[in-house]
Amino acid sequence: MTCPASRDELLACLNHLLAGAGNASLMTPGLRQTLCDYAAGNYRILMTLAGELLRVAARRELAVLDEKLYLDVFAQPDAALASASTALAFTRACAFCSSSAYLPHLAAAPIGRP
């Protein structure tokens, strides 16, 4: 089992990948912080969340990804209204966790609500 990454480590990774992709300003600083907060110390969850946002942003032809997009995609005010796509992305992200120790953390901090 590996130790969870710190928020700063996740943020450094995300910044590096965005810069390497050629668009360091693709995500607002607030969105980057939010993604790192909800990644539960797991790089795969971070990349899955970011990938889902990128997929939706590309479909909507958005130039910048921000917290509003995050809430649009991941906020689930009513489980009956949750999109299958969002549920699938979250399920895949959880499946990548190397330990069930991540799951209580995710349950304690619902996505979309700080």
Residue pairs with C-beta under 8 A, 6 or more apart in sequence:
1 98
1 99
2 98
3 41
4 40
4 41
4 42
4 102
5 13
5 39
5 41
5 42
5 43
6 41
7 33
7 36
7 37
10 35
10 36
10 39
10 41
10 43
10 46
11 32
11 33
11 36
13 43
13 46
14 27
14 32
14 35
14 36
14 46
14 50
15 24
15 32
18 24
18 26
18 27
25 64
26 64
26 65
27 35
27 50
27 53
27 64
27 65
27 66
28 64
28 65
28 66
28 67
30 66
30 67
31 53
31 65
31 66
31 67
31 69
31 70
34 67
34 70
35 46
35 49
35 50
35 53
35 70
36 46
37 109
37 114
38 45
38 49
38 106
38 109
38 111
39 45
39 46
39 49
40 97
40 102
40 105
40 106
41 102
41 105
42 93
42 96
42 97
42 98
42 102
44 93
44 96
44 97
45 93
45 94
45 96
45 97
45 102
48 89
48 92
48 93
48 96
49 74
49 89
49 93
51 89
52 73
52 74
52 85
52 86
52 89
53 65
53 69
53 70
53 73
54 65
56 69
56 72
56 73
57 65
57 69
62 69
70 112
71 112
73 86
74 86
74 90
74 111
74 112
75 111
75 112
75 113
76 82
76 86
76 110
76 111
76 112
90 111
94 102
94 103
94 106
97 103
